[in-house]
Amino acid sequence: MNENQRSRLERLPNELKSIVVVYLGDAQSTMNPALTGPEFDSLVTSREVTIATTMVKSFIGSELMPIALARYHAAATSEQDAREESSKSPLYDPQLFFSSFRNGLAVSPSDRDIVMITEVQFTLKTARKILQLHSAINYYARSLAYRAMKFEPRLTKKLFRCVPEEMKSPSDKELTRFCKALYIFQLISDLFPFARGGELWNQFWLNFSPWENQQLRCLQLLLADHVDDVICADDEKRDEPQFPRNDGYTLTRFMINRGLIELKRLEKDGDVQATQEAVDRYGRQRARGCKEEAWHKGGDALWRYDVGPHVSLNVEHIFSAYADDDSGPRDIWLYTLAMMHSEDPMFRDSDDHMFRCDRCTSYWGFVFWDRAKLDWHTHRCYFPETSEMLEGIADLAVGRAQFRRWNRGREVAECRSDILDGC
């Protein structure tokens, strides 16, 4: 080919071509340069696996890669049959799926073998599917994290002082937690869109910590509010709004059954009428059997440690089983659990306590934040260190009935402003 007939992109040195291809941002855009001429086509074809693998790993990162691959595998093997209500169980191998959460292993997208995370490779077709979901998850992670921060504890709101910059926005670790929670939500959408699961449902959740279960509870509330705001934002500007606010159960059934990619598409299309009609199909009488909760309802019962007729509050075995890069989520989970059962002064709730309203605590996403952020917000009420809390409840056990009764606040986010002086 004559040099003058080559496109400007084709004239770039091979090193620059490779950089351009890898960092275009998504698999579809990476395929487009192949249309500019034979040299780019040859480059993309010959280096497809290297390009796609570099792209996926750079955008998703090592921490989220196991659950991203587990979700890809679950969707590929389950989504067609799992959404048929007549299907008896999700069509996936539990051992193969669960192994991706252990010891740095993952399910390979190509042959579904169990391999080390560092050995996983991708084609551009696979990369496109994985990154399409990751794009939706990134969008919702940032949207919901900033939404949660608006529900800042009322104790902090009353303070007339400067708020440090790091307290005004979510940290990278906090955003990663929102991303992981959204991946769990999507896994539930793929594997358990209907109200079934039984022992498989328990097995699924035992791969995650009880504070991650609480994260899903908070995330469900925030996402339902976000979706409802999208539907009602323009409508409420009218003299006579057309659409009433949707109830939480209808929205949750809709969100779980549709999944995050579809939610983002509906939001992007901006067709409020079509979105409301889609939500209406999941009303209580129209969607019997659809799952209404994206978390393991019952709070911490699945992870509890029974001692005869009592439930032990010693949680050292839980802390040992589930590692975290920051103690914030597990510390606040333990604190809010202990303050319902322990008489120790360090757990006592006061009239001016920041956690006195379950609803506000949940909408604030209390289990997502780093320890440093929690320490700053709790400066007026003592927030004990991990070792102090573990020692304070090590020998404490409560009756099963009491455990269930006082666990309610971690289930339904009740607002106590009717018996107190408001939030």
Sequence and secondary structure as in RCSB ss.txt:
>XXXX:A:sequence
MNENQRSRLERLPNELKSIVVVYLGDAQSTMNPALTGPEFDSLVTSREVTIATTMVKSFIGSELMPIALARYHAA
ATSEQDAREESSKSPLYDPQLFFSSFRNGLAVSPSDRDIVMITEVQFTLKTARKILQLHSAINYYARSLAYRAMK
FEPRLTKKLFRCVPEEMKSPSDKELTRFCKALYIFQLISDLFPFARGGELWNQFWLNFSPWENQQLRCLQLLLAD
HVDDVICADDEKRDEPQFPRNDGYTLTRFMINRGLIELKRLEKDGDVQATQEAVDRYGRQRARGCKEEAWHKGGD
ALWRYDVGPHVSLNVEHIFSAYADDDSGPRDIWLYTLAMMHSEDPMFRDSDDHMFRCDRCTSYWGFVFWDRAKLD
WHTHRCYFPETSEMLEGIADLAVGRAQFRRWNRGREVAECRSDILDGC
>XXXX:A:secstr
  GGGS TTTTS HHHHHHHHHTSSSHHHHHGGGGG HHHHHHHHHTHHHHHHHHHHHHH TTTHHHHHHHHHHH
HHHHHHHTSTT  S  S HHHHHGGGSTTEEE TTT  EEEGGG    HHHHHHHHHHHHHHHHHHHHHHHHHHT
T  HHHHT  S   HHHHS  HHHHHHHHHHHHHHHHHHHH SBS  THHHHHHHTTS HHHHHHHHHHHHHHHH
HHHHHHHTTGGGSSS SS    HHHHHHHHHHH HHHHHHHHHHT HHHHHHHHHTTSTTT TTB   SS SSTT
GGG EEETTEEE   HHHHHHS  SSSHHHHHHHHHHHTTT   GGG   TT TTS HHHHHHTTTTSS HHHHH
HHTTTS    HHHHHHHHTT EEEHHHHHHTTTHHHH    TTTSS  
